[in-house]
Amino acid sequence: MKLSVKSLTITAALYWSGTVFFVALFNYLSPPFGKAFLDLVSSIYPGYKSVGSLGSVIVGTLYSLVDGAVGGAIFAWMYNAFSD
C-alpha cells in the first residue's frame, strides 16, 4: 500500500500548525499555559520567540505549517520508497 504524498503533506502541515497555533493562542490568552512546549518550539525555529504576543502566534504557526508539510512529505516519500 502506498501513501499519498500530497495528502500526508497537507495533513501533517495542518495538524502540526494547528497544535502550535492553539498552544500559542492559549498562551497568549493565559500566559503560563504551554510555556515549556513553546520554549522548545522557539529553540527549533529561528526568529520565533515564545513571548506571548499575537505576532509570535502567527510566526510560530507559519513556521510549523512549513515544518509539518516538509516532514509529512519526507515521511510519505520514505515510506513509499521502503515499503516495496
Protein Blocks (a to p, Z undefined) as FASTA:
>chain_A
ZZdfklmmmmmmmmmmmmmmmmmmmmmmmmmgoklmmmmmmmmmghiacehpaklmmmmm
mmmmmmmmmmmmmmmmmmmmmmZZ
